[in-house]
């Protein structure tokens, strides 16, 4: 009797054993997801890192027998003035279109539409979102036709006596920035609209009763509560803008000259125009590094914890 009671005391309860079984079963059902991630994400990423340290190419010796060359690709990149030009163009494009354009304009639009009538908000929101859902190739051709010397923009400015301009050649950077702002502001607007909906109206009404004006409410209540949303928006649009290729390539092809040659276009030309896959892969890894560094800066400045 004493031995049986001791066995019952030392035997683990049934519920913890069931919990452990459920956890193990959950890990088992996650195996297919991890397998897909490893096959289509982790595997290619590791292979890309390996390729960046080789002389792999589409033609020549690098195509027949790729060899490990260490950091030679990266040394060549940092000695190439075209890389620094592409980095400068990409950062200018990022600051102008994403940080100042999309983020700020999206926040302003979200605030303007917050307390408007549902019909007005729906119509304006639909128009803005329509630009977002258009494919990049279509958007590029639309803006190319709009900015052409015989396009609609010159037809509109001619009514005010302004002479026609080849906008894509006279102001290439401004043209691609405006096109990207038009293309991507809807995402920031939707994100900030969702964040603004989560701010209690009672808090804003109490501040208004206490004498706080609109600007003080925005500065001391709205913006502090939107810090996480701002950081999220900056992270996502930064990564998207650094990887942007199609819109700018359709508009300018990186020209005239090298004035709009983004790092993605520079990578494409090195890898598929000059057939240097290893070199192009090394440049693409540097794009990821730039995006990661900027993301850390955002989190540091906005003091957002992840």
ZINOR-V340427 format. One record per pair of residues at least 24 apart in sequence whose ideal C-beta (glycine too) atoms are under 6 Angstrom apart, sorted by the first residue. I is the first residue (numbers start at 1). J is the second residue. D is the distance in Angstrom with one decimal. If there is no record, write none. Layout:
i j d
I J D
I J D
This chain:
i j d
48 281 5.4
51 278 5.6
51 281 4.5
52 281 4.4
52 282 3.9
52 285 5.4
54 278 4.7
55 278 5.3
56 277 4.5
56 278 4.3
57 275 5.1
57 276 5.4
57 277 5.7
58 275 3.8
59 275 5.0
73 278 5.6
73 279 5.0
73 282 4.0
74 282 5.6
85 258 5.3
86 261 5.2
86 263 4.7
86 266 3.9
89 261 5.8
89 262 5.8
90 262 4.9
90 263 4.6
94 241 5.0
96 177 4.2
97 177 4.4
97 180 3.9
97 181 5.2
98 237 4.5
98 241 4.2
101 181 3.6
102 181 5.8
102 184 5.0
102 185 5.0
102 188 4.9
102 237 5.4
103 188 5.5
103 233 5.6
105 185 5.0
106 185 5.1
106 188 2.5
106 189 4.2
106 192 5.7
107 192 5.0
109 189 4.6
110 189 5.1
110 192 3.7
110 193 4.4
110 196 5.7
114 196 5.3
128 186 4.7
129 186 4.7
131 182 5.5
131 183 6.0
132 186 3.6
136 246 3.8
136 247 4.7
137 246 5.9
137 250 5.9
139 183 5.4
139 247 6.0
140 247 5.0
140 250 2.8
140 251 5.2
143 179 4.4
144 251 5.6
147 175 5.6
168 252 5.9
169 256 5.4
172 252 5.5
172 259 4.9
172 260 4.9
176 248 5.1
176 251 5.7
176 260 5.6
188 233 5.2
191 233 5.2
195 226 5.3
195 229 3.6
199 225 5.4
227 302 5.4
228 304 5.6
231 298 5.5
231 302 4.6
231 304 4.2
234 298 4.8
235 295 5.2
238 294 5.3
239 291 5.1
242 287 5.7
242 291 5.0
263 287 5.2
